[in-house]
């Protein structure tokens, strides 16, 4: 077998696997009928708007407080949501995309000083060119409007 066709076939399979990834939430999904289920907790939404750049690129979301905790993986048009103790946290998004030569990874970071009883809406978009995840906190009204257009994540604990 010639090395070039084998390498090309491997890259194509990797690209297909990357494109077929779906949204999965690793933590229990809080009750979506309320802003926050408990006034002593904070809620974080990570929203990935539909039809944004890099829709086929899978993005994994982590929360870092004392240690990394994987929240889940997002595809375009979906969101992740979890509740946590208030305080400073770092939300990290990791995008992986396959090219013909190599699999590339880009990270995006956002620090949040989470207050009790409050929900935070974070948009996640990929930067053109290098696919680096860009995270930004948006106003609750804007976040709720975006959230209304997104599909909830299936929970996979």
Secondary structure, DSSP 8 states (H G I E B T S, - for coil): --HHHHHHHHHHHHHHHHHT---EESS----TTSS-SSTTEEEEEEEE-TT-TTTTSEEEEEEESSSEEEEEEE-TTEEEEEEEESEEEEEEEEEEEE-SS-EEEEEEEEEEEE-TT-EEEEEEEE-TTT--EEEEEE-HHHHHHHHTTSB--EE--
